Amino acid sequence: MRARDWLSALRFRPRLVDCLAAGYTRDDLYADAIAGLTVGIVALPLAMAFAVASGVPPQAGIFTAIIAGFLISLLGGSRVQIGGPTAAYVVIVYGIVAQHGVAGLVVCTIAAGVLLLAMGITRMGGLIRFIPVSIVIGFTNGIAILILLSQAKEFLGLDITMPDEFFTRMQTIAANVAHVDPVTVAVSVTCLAVLWLWPKSITTEGQALEAEDHHTPIPDDRALNNTRRRGRVILTRLPSPIVVLIVASIVVALLHLPIETIGTRFGGIPQQLPAFAWPDISLSTLRNLIAPTITIALLGAIESLLSARVADTQIDDRHDPNQELMAQGIANIVAPFFGGIPATGAIARTATNIRTGGRTPVAGMIHALTLLVVVLAAAPLAQYVPLAALSAVLIVVAINMGDWHAFRDLRKYSIPYRAVLLSTFVITVVFDLTLAVEIGLVLASLFFIYRVSDLTRVEAITLDGVPPGIAAFKVFGSLFFGSVGKLEPLLDPVRTPAHIVILEMHQVISIDNTGLETLQSLHRSLARRGGKLILCGLNRHPSEQVARAAFLDPADVVPHLAAALFRAHKIVGETSQPDLFPRAESESEA
């Protein structure tokens, strides 16, 4: 089979192919180039900050943004998705590096890439949407808290080793607060203030601007206000992280401030891409890394598809989740061979791409090439970047990534929603992200089972003019392992003395194997008493399940209640009354 046939069988069709086939114009290229250059500049400080916070050299983040970012745009299923290292991975990567070293991280990332690729090939992209939003908010806010705590060392200039365990980390920070470095704190706070107060938008009625465009004389005070507005507009178009890093680096270099920089800790950034390196992979290594591998794959899938879905709402488009997962998988397989770390879709950079006019995946590819040019041209200058400035950048990212309004609005939602969100959040912060997602999914599943079971009802139907010994019940909801207890009273001859039981089931949407087993038990119980079970109004899925089980006479499965009553009357007419209804007979003799 040829390569094209394989790709067709896998439904491997990057969105870039569709964009180029629809007609790629010079205007599209210009818009993508502007957006790609802007996003590339925005991504540079973020990539370095994420890498340093993850316990790896800053160039690892840049190489990931270049290689993985290019592949995700080239092969992905979204028009505007920007890929690269993200804040969500910081805590996980840091833990893996601390326990298993960089070699363990490489193995984890490649294995996670294989899982993501397999998820895309097997068309599992749609299943990621089944993860409740309460779990996503819980672990996202938990990761944000952990990022804030992880930056205490660089932000305060503490000469300590940060432990992994939450409470020990809090104790370590509290015990060393008196030893903060004033110079580092001054740089950190200044950078944080600039990032936080940097103009993000500009509102104006446009009167002064329109007057200037039409060369209409305007008062001096209005001209001054117009100049200020124009200045704010220019500032809003400059990425605040890159401005902070440049200014902070210049100040630290000129004043010879005694604080840690990329140069003092990592020796700078190499002015070239790393060479291909084959990792040491063994079964014993993989056995110890199964849990973090699954965490990276699951988090990458959630983050990338969430980012693509948010982007769809902004550009009125629809991404291909399976193609996106395959692209994420390939990117995470390739990047580690060149010194990269886990990558996924980045919501903030994707939003920046959209706001600056990105139209096609070409913008994401240009973003990666922009980073490559920066590395080749200006890598030596990165040695002056203070870690305190990177810490400030990461703190702002952590604050912005959290959905803090969700805590304030908890009272508006149900108790199960609150329980899942808070449990996932607390376990993420105190224990482990993998455990948090697992427990969150278990809790969400249990609450869902309880809710569906609670909505399932079995109600008696009042019948007029029917012989004794015939009873009918209407079933609502879903007959599955969590709700079959609603049928238990029908199995008890004392509580349900009827010998012919009709179940009207046109409002039953599904039946699982446990539900079928319960219906079979009811059928056997009635048969031992010489009775019958009649089902009516079955929808397609329940009808297929009952037909496959083949425990009922086809004549006892009818389309509606009237046909079921006719069938019951016919059974009564064909069977001797004393045998079928001994209790009714004894009552008539009395």
GIUR-V417807 format. One record per pair of residues at least 12 apart in sequence whose ideal C-beta (glycine too) atoms are under 10 Angstrom apart, sorted by the first residue. I is the first residue (numbers start at 0). J is the second residue. Records with the same first field share a line. If there is no record, write none. Layout:
I=J, J
This chain:
8=120
9=116, 119, 120, 121, 122, 321, 322, 325
10=119, 120, 122, 319, 321, 322, 325
11=74, 76, 119, 120, 321, 322, 325, 326
12=74, 76, 319, 322
13=72, 73, 74, 75, 76, 77, 319, 322, 323, 325, 326, 360
14=72, 73, 74, 75, 76, 77, 78, 79, 80, 307, 316, 318, 319, 322, 323, 326, 359, 360
15=72, 73, 74, 75, 76, 78, 326, 359, 360, 361, 363, 364
16=74, 360
17=76, 78, 319, 359, 360
18=31, 78, 358, 359, 360, 361
19=359, 360, 361
21=359
23=358, 359, 361
24=358
26=358
27=356, 357, 358, 359, 361, 362
28=358, 359, 361, 362, 365
29=356, 358
30=355, 356, 357, 358, 359, 361, 362
31=79, 352, 355, 356, 357, 358, 359, 360, 361, 362, 363, 364, 365, 366
32=356, 357, 361, 362, 365, 369
33=355, 356, 357, 362, 365
34=79, 81, 351, 352, 353, 354, 355, 356, 357, 358, 359, 361, 362, 363, 365, 366
35=72, 81, 352, 355, 356, 357, 361, 362, 363, 364, 365, 366, 367, 368, 369, 370
36=355, 362, 365, 366, 368, 369, 372
37=236, 237, 238, 348, 351, 352, 354, 355, 356, 357, 362, 365, 366, 369
38=64, 68, 79, 81, 83, 238, 345, 347, 348, 349, 350, 351, 352, 353, 354, 355, 357, 362, 363, 365, 366, 367, 369, 370
39=64, 65, 68, 81, 238, 241, 348, 362, 363, 365, 366, 367, 368, 369, 370, 371, 372, 373
40=237, 238, 240, 241, 242, 351, 366, 369, 370, 373
41=81, 238, 239, 240, 241, 345, 347, 348, 351, 352, 355, 366, 369
42=60, 61, 64, 65, 68, 81, 82, 83, 84, 238, 240, 241, 345, 347, 348, 351, 366, 367, 369, 370, 373
43=57, 60, 61, 64, 238, 240, 241, 244, 369, 370, 373, 374, 377, 381
44=57, 60, 238, 239, 240, 241, 242, 243, 244, 245, 384, 388, 389, 392, 393, 396
45=60, 64, 83, 84, 85, 86, 238, 240, 241, 345, 347, 348, 389, 392, 393, 396
46=58, 59, 60, 61, 62, 63, 64, 65, 68, 83, 84, 85, 340, 342, 345, 348, 370
47=59, 60, 61, 64, 84, 240, 244, 261, 265, 268, 381, 384, 386, 388, 389, 392, 393
48=60, 84, 86, 89, 146, 150, 153, 240, 244, 384, 386, 388, 389, 390, 391, 392, 393, 394, 395, 396
49=61, 63, 64, 83, 84, 85, 86, 87, 88, 89, 92, 146, 340, 345, 389, 392, 393, 396
50=62, 63, 64, 84, 89, 92, 265, 339, 340, 389
51=89, 150, 153, 261, 264, 265, 384, 386, 389, 390, 393
52=84, 86, 88, 89, 90, 92, 93, 146, 149, 150, 153, 386, 389, 390, 392, 393, 396, 397
53=84, 86, 88, 89, 90, 91, 92, 93, 94, 95, 96, 104, 149, 340, 341
54=89, 92, 93, 94, 95, 96, 97, 100, 101, 104, 149, 161, 340
55=84, 92, 93, 96, 101, 104, 265, 338, 339, 340
56=101, 261, 264, 265, 266, 267, 268, 269, 338
57=261, 264, 265, 267, 268, 381, 384, 386, 389
58=261, 265, 267, 268, 269, 270, 271, 272, 273, 338, 339, 374, 378, 381
59=84, 92, 101, 104, 265, 268, 273, 334, 335, 337, 338, 339, 340
60=83, 84, 92, 338, 339, 340, 342, 370
61=83, 84, 268, 272, 338, 339, 370, 371, 373, 374, 378, 381
62=84, 268, 269, 272, 273, 334, 335, 337, 338, 339, 340, 370, 371, 374
63=82, 83, 84, 85, 88, 108, 330, 331, 334, 335, 337, 338, 339, 340, 341, 342, 370
64=81, 82, 83, 84, 334, 339, 340, 342, 345, 348, 366, 367, 369, 370, 371, 374
65=83, 272, 334, 337, 339, 366, 367, 368, 369, 370, 371, 372, 373, 374
66=82, 83, 272, 273, 330, 333, 334, 335, 336, 337, 338, 339, 342, 367, 370, 371
67=82, 83, 84, 108, 112, 326, 327, 329, 330, 331, 332, 333, 334, 335, 337, 339, 340, 341, 342, 343, 367
68=80, 81, 82, 83, 84, 330, 334, 339, 342, 345, 348, 363, 364, 366, 367, 368, 369, 370, 371
69=82, 83, 330, 333, 334, 360, 363, 364, 365, 366, 367, 368, 370, 371
70=82, 326, 327, 328, 329, 330, 331, 332, 333, 334, 342, 363, 364, 367
71=83, 303, 323, 326, 327, 329, 330, 331, 334, 342, 343, 344, 345, 360, 363, 364, 367
72=326, 330, 352, 357, 359, 360, 361, 362, 363, 364, 365, 366, 367
73=326, 329, 330, 360, 361, 363, 364, 367
74=322, 323, 325, 326, 327, 328, 329, 330, 360
75=303, 307, 318, 319, 322, 323, 324, 325, 326, 327, 329, 330, 344, 360, 363
76=119, 124, 303, 304, 307, 317, 318, 319, 320, 321, 322, 323, 324, 325, 326, 327, 360
77=303, 304, 306, 307, 308, 310, 311, 314, 316, 317, 318, 319, 320, 322, 323, 326, 344, 349, 360, 363
78=307, 310, 311, 314, 316, 317, 318, 352, 353, 357, 358, 359, 360, 361, 362, 363
79=306, 307, 310, 311, 313, 314, 316, 318, 349, 350, 352, 353, 357, 358, 359, 360, 362, 363
80=303, 304, 306, 307, 310, 311, 318, 323, 326, 327, 343, 344, 345, 346, 348, 349, 352, 357, 360, 362, 363
81=306, 310, 344, 345, 346, 347, 348, 349, 350, 351, 352, 353, 357, 360, 362, 363, 366, 367
82=299, 302, 303, 306, 323, 326, 327, 330, 331, 334, 342, 343, 344, 345, 348, 349, 363, 366, 367
83=330, 334, 339, 340, 342, 343, 344, 345, 348, 363, 366, 367, 370
84=334, 339, 340, 341, 342, 343, 345
85=142, 298, 299, 302, 303, 306, 341, 342, 343, 344, 345, 346, 347, 348, 396, 400
86=139, 142, 143, 145, 146, 302, 345, 346, 347, 393, 396, 397, 399, 400, 401
87=138, 139, 142, 143, 146, 298, 299, 301, 302, 305, 341, 343, 345, 346, 400, 432
88=108, 142, 294, 295, 298, 299, 302, 340, 341, 342, 343
89=142, 143, 145, 146, 149, 150, 340, 393, 396, 397
90=138, 141, 142, 143, 144, 145, 146, 148, 149, 163, 298, 427, 428, 431, 432
91=104, 107, 142, 145, 291, 294, 295, 298, 299, 341, 431, 432, 433
92=104, 107, 108, 291, 295, 340, 341
93=145, 146, 149, 161, 163
94=145, 163, 291, 294, 431, 432, 433
95=107, 108, 288, 291, 292, 294, 295, 340, 341
96=340
97=161, 162, 163
98=163, 287, 288, 291
99=284, 287, 288, 291
101=278, 335, 338, 340
102=278, 279, 280, 284
103=278, 279, 284, 287, 288, 291
104=278, 288, 291, 295, 335, 339, 340, 341
105=276, 277, 278, 279, 280, 334, 335, 336, 338, 339, 340
106=278, 279, 280, 281, 284, 285, 287, 288, 291, 292, 335
107=284, 285, 287, 288, 289, 290, 291, 292, 293, 294, 295, 296, 331, 335, 340, 341
108=278, 288, 291, 292, 295, 296, 299, 330, 331, 332, 334, 335, 336, 339, 340, 341, 342
109=278, 280, 285, 292, 328, 331, 332, 333, 334, 335, 336, 341
110=280, 284, 285, 288, 289, 291, 292, 293, 295, 296, 331, 332, 335
111=288, 291, 292, 293, 294, 295, 296, 297, 298, 299, 300, 327, 328, 331, 332, 335, 341, 343
112=292, 295, 296, 299, 327, 328, 329, 330, 331, 332, 333, 334, 335, 341, 342
113=292, 296, 328, 329, 331, 332
114=292, 293, 295, 296, 297, 299, 300, 324, 328, 331
115=295, 296, 297, 299, 300, 303, 323, 324, 325, 326, 327, 328, 329, 330, 331, 332, 343
116=296, 324, 325, 326, 327, 328, 329, 330, 331, 332
117=296, 324, 325, 328
118=296, 297, 299, 300, 320, 321, 324, 325, 327, 328
119=300, 319, 320, 321, 322, 323, 324, 325, 326, 327, 328, 329
120=321, 324, 325, 328
121=321, 324
122=320, 321, 324
123=300, 320, 321, 324
124=300, 303, 304, 307, 318, 319, 320, 321, 322, 323, 324, 325
125=304, 320, 321
126=300, 320
127=297, 300, 301, 302, 303, 304, 305, 308, 320, 323, 324
128=301, 304, 305, 308, 320
129=440, 443
130=297, 300, 301, 304, 305, 436, 439, 440, 443
131=415, 416, 419, 420, 423, 439, 440, 442, 443, 444, 446, 447
132=305, 402, 405, 416, 419, 420
133=405, 409, 412, 413, 415, 416, 417, 418, 419, 420, 421, 422, 423, 424, 439, 442, 443, 446
134=301, 419, 420, 422, 423, 424, 427, 435, 436, 438, 439, 440, 442, 443
135=301, 302, 305, 402, 420, 423, 436, 439
136=401, 402, 403, 404, 405, 406, 416, 419, 420, 423, 424
137=402, 405, 419, 420, 421, 422, 423, 424, 425, 426, 427, 428, 435, 436, 439
138=298, 301, 420, 423, 424, 426, 427, 428, 432, 433, 435, 436, 439
139=298, 301, 302, 305, 400, 401, 402, 405, 423, 424, 427
140=397, 400, 401, 402, 403, 405, 406, 420, 421, 423, 424, 427, 428
141=401, 423, 424, 425, 426, 427, 428, 429, 430, 432, 435
142=298, 397, 400, 401, 424, 427, 428, 432, 435
143=394, 396, 397, 398, 399, 400, 401, 402, 403, 424, 427, 428
144=165, 397, 401, 424, 427, 428
145=165, 168, 397, 427, 428, 429, 432
146=393, 394, 396, 397, 398, 400, 401
147=393, 394, 397, 398, 401
148=161, 165, 168, 169, 172, 397, 428
149=161, 168, 390, 393, 394, 397
150=187, 386, 387, 389, 390, 391, 392, 393, 394, 397
151=168, 169, 171, 172, 175, 176, 179, 390, 394
152=168, 171, 172, 175, 183, 259, 386, 390
153=183, 187, 258, 259, 264, 385, 386, 387, 388, 389, 390, 391, 393, 394
154=179, 183, 184, 186, 187, 188, 190, 191, 386, 387, 389, 390, 391, 393, 394
155=172, 175, 176, 178, 179, 180, 181, 183, 184, 187, 387, 390
156=178, 179, 180, 181, 182, 183, 184, 185, 186, 187, 257, 258, 259, 386, 387, 390
157=171, 172, 175, 176, 178, 179, 180, 183
158=175, 178, 180, 259
159=171, 172, 174, 175, 178
163=431
164=429, 430
165=427, 428, 429, 430, 431
166=429
180=257, 258, 259, 387
182=251, 254, 256, 257, 258, 385, 387
183=256, 257, 258, 259, 385, 386, 387, 390
184=258, 387
185=256, 258, 387
186=247, 250, 251, 256, 258, 385, 386, 387, 388, 390, 391
187=247, 258, 385, 386, 387, 388, 389, 390, 391, 394
188=387, 391
189=243, 246, 247, 250, 387, 388, 391
190=239, 240, 243, 244, 246, 247, 385, 387, 388, 389, 390, 391, 392, 394, 395
191=243, 387, 388, 390, 391, 392, 394, 395, 398
192=243, 391
193=239, 240, 242, 243, 246, 247, 388, 391, 395
194=239, 240, 242, 243, 388, 391, 392, 394, 395, 396, 398
195=239, 391, 394, 395, 398
196=239
197=234, 235, 237, 238, 239, 240, 242, 243, 395
198=230, 231, 232, 233, 234, 235, 236, 237, 239
199=231, 234, 235, 239
200=231, 232, 235
201=227, 228, 229, 230, 231, 232, 233, 234, 235, 236
202=228, 231
203=224, 225, 228, 229, 231, 232
205=225, 228
206=221, 225
207=220, 221, 222, 223, 224, 225, 226, 228, 229
208=225, 228, 229, 232
210=222, 225
211=225, 226, 229
236=355
238=351
239=392, 395
240=388, 389, 391, 392, 393, 395, 396
241=373, 392
243=384, 385, 388, 389, 391, 392, 395
244=381, 383, 384, 385, 388, 389, 391, 392
245=380, 383, 384, 388
246=388
247=260, 383, 384, 385, 387, 388, 389, 391, 392
248=260, 261, 380, 381, 382, 383, 384, 385, 388
249=380, 383
250=383, 385, 388
251=383, 384, 385, 387, 388
252=380, 382, 383, 384, 385
253=383
256=385, 387
258=385, 386, 387, 388
259=385, 386, 387, 390
260=381, 382, 383, 384, 385, 386, 387, 388, 389
261=380, 381, 382, 383, 384, 385, 386, 388, 389
262=379, 380, 381, 382, 383, 384, 385
263=382, 383, 385, 386
264=382, 386
265=381, 382, 386
266=382
267=378, 379, 380, 381, 382, 383, 384
268=373, 374, 377, 378, 379, 380, 381, 382, 384
269=338, 374, 378, 379, 381
270=374, 375, 376, 377, 378, 379, 381
271=374, 375, 378
272=337, 338, 371, 374, 375
273=336, 337, 338, 339
274=336, 337, 338
275=333, 336, 337, 338
276=335, 336, 337, 338
277=336
278=335, 336
290=431, 433, 434, 437
291=341, 431, 432, 433
293=433, 436, 437
294=341, 431, 432, 433, 434, 435, 436, 437
295=331, 340, 341, 343, 433
296=324, 327, 328, 331, 341, 343
297=432, 433, 436, 437
298=341, 343, 432, 433, 436
299=324, 327, 328, 330, 331, 341, 342, 343, 344
300=320, 323, 324, 327, 328, 343, 344
301=343, 344, 436
302=327, 342, 343, 344, 345, 346
303=318, 320, 323, 324, 326, 327, 330, 342, 343, 344, 345, 346, 349
304=318, 320, 321, 323, 324, 327, 343, 344
305=343, 344, 346
306=318, 323, 343, 344, 345, 346, 347, 348, 349, 350
307=319, 320, 323, 344, 346, 349
308=320, 344, 346
309=344, 346, 349, 350, 353
310=344, 346, 349, 350, 352, 353, 357
313=349, 350, 353, 354
314=352, 353, 357, 358
318=344
323=343, 344
326=344, 360
327=341, 342, 343, 344
330=342, 343
331=343
346=399, 400
347=396, 399, 400
348=363, 366
349=363
351=366
352=366
401=424
402=420
405=417, 420, 424
406=420, 421, 424
409=421
413=446, 450
414=446
415=442, 443, 445, 446, 447, 449, 450
416=443, 446
418=439, 442, 443, 445, 446
419=438, 439, 440, 441, 442, 443, 444, 445, 446
420=439, 442, 443
421=439
422=435, 438, 439, 441, 442, 443
423=435, 436, 437, 438, 439, 440, 442, 443
424=439
425=438
426=438, 439
427=439
445=481
447=481
448=479, 480, 481, 482
449=481, 482
450=481
451=476, 477, 479, 481, 482, 508, 509
452=476, 477, 479, 480, 481, 482, 483, 484, 485
453=476, 481, 482, 485
454=475, 476, 477, 482
455=474, 475, 476, 477, 478, 479, 481, 482, 483, 484, 485, 486, 506, 507, 508, 514
456=472, 473, 474, 475, 476, 482, 485, 506
457=472, 473, 474, 475, 476, 478, 482, 484, 485, 486, 487, 488, 489, 502
458=471, 472, 473, 474, 475, 485, 503
459=471, 472, 473, 488, 495
460=472, 473, 501, 502, 503, 560
462=501, 560, 564, 567
464=564, 568
465=499, 501, 564, 567, 568, 571
466=499, 567, 568, 570, 571, 572, 576, 579, 580, 583
467=496, 497, 498, 571, 576, 579, 580, 582, 583, 584, 586, 587
468=496, 497, 498, 499, 500, 528, 530, 567, 571, 576, 579, 580, 581, 582, 583
469=497, 498, 499, 500, 501, 530, 531, 533, 563, 564, 567, 568, 570, 571, 579, 580
470=489, 495, 496, 497, 498, 499, 500, 501, 502, 567
471=497, 499, 500, 501, 502, 503, 533, 535, 560, 563, 564, 567
472=485, 486, 488, 489, 495, 497, 500, 501, 502, 503, 504
473=501, 502, 503, 504, 505, 506, 507, 536, 560
474=486, 502, 503, 504, 505, 506, 507, 510, 514, 534, 536, 541
475=503, 504, 505, 506, 507, 508
476=506, 507, 508, 509
477=506, 507, 508, 509, 510, 511, 514, 540, 541
478=502, 504, 507, 508, 509, 510, 511, 513, 514, 515, 517, 518, 541, 544
479=509, 510, 511, 512, 513, 514, 515, 517
480=511, 512, 513, 514, 516, 517
481=511, 513, 514
482=511, 513, 514, 517
483=510, 511, 513, 514, 515, 516, 517, 518, 520
484=517
485=517
486=502, 514, 517, 518, 520, 521
487=517, 520, 521
489=502, 517, 518, 520, 521, 524, 525, 532
490=517, 520, 521, 523, 524, 525
491=524
492=524, 525, 527, 528, 530
495=521, 524, 525
496=528, 580, 582, 583
497=525, 528, 530, 567, 580
498=525, 526, 528, 529, 530, 531, 567, 570, 571, 574, 578, 579, 580, 581, 582, 583
499=525, 528, 529, 530, 531, 532, 533, 555, 563, 564, 566, 567, 568, 570, 571, 574, 579, 580
500=521, 522, 524, 525, 530, 531, 532, 533, 534, 567
501=531, 532, 533, 534, 535, 555, 557, 560, 563, 564, 566, 567
502=518, 521, 532, 533, 534, 535, 536, 537, 563
503=533, 534, 535, 536, 537, 559, 560, 563
504=518, 534, 535, 536, 537, 538, 541, 542, 545, 556
505=535, 536, 537, 538, 541, 558, 559, 560
506=536, 538
507=534, 536, 537, 538, 540, 541
508=538, 539, 540, 541
509=538, 540, 541, 544
510=537, 538, 540, 541, 542, 543, 544, 545, 548
511=544
512=544, 548
514=541, 544, 545
515=541, 544, 545, 547, 548, 550
516=548, 550
518=532, 534, 541, 544, 545, 548, 550, 551
519=532, 545, 548, 550, 551
520=550
522=534, 548, 550, 551, 552, 555
523=550
526=550
528=578, 579, 581
529=574, 575, 578, 579, 580, 581
530=570, 574, 579, 580
531=551, 552, 554, 555, 566, 567, 570, 571, 574, 579
532=550, 551, 552, 555, 556
533=551, 552, 554, 555, 556, 557, 560, 562, 563, 564, 566, 567, 570
534=551, 555, 556, 557, 563
535=555, 556, 557, 558, 559, 560, 561, 562, 563, 564, 566
536=556, 557, 558, 559, 560, 562, 563
537=556, 557, 558
541=556
542=556, 558
552=566
554=566, 569, 570
555=567, 570
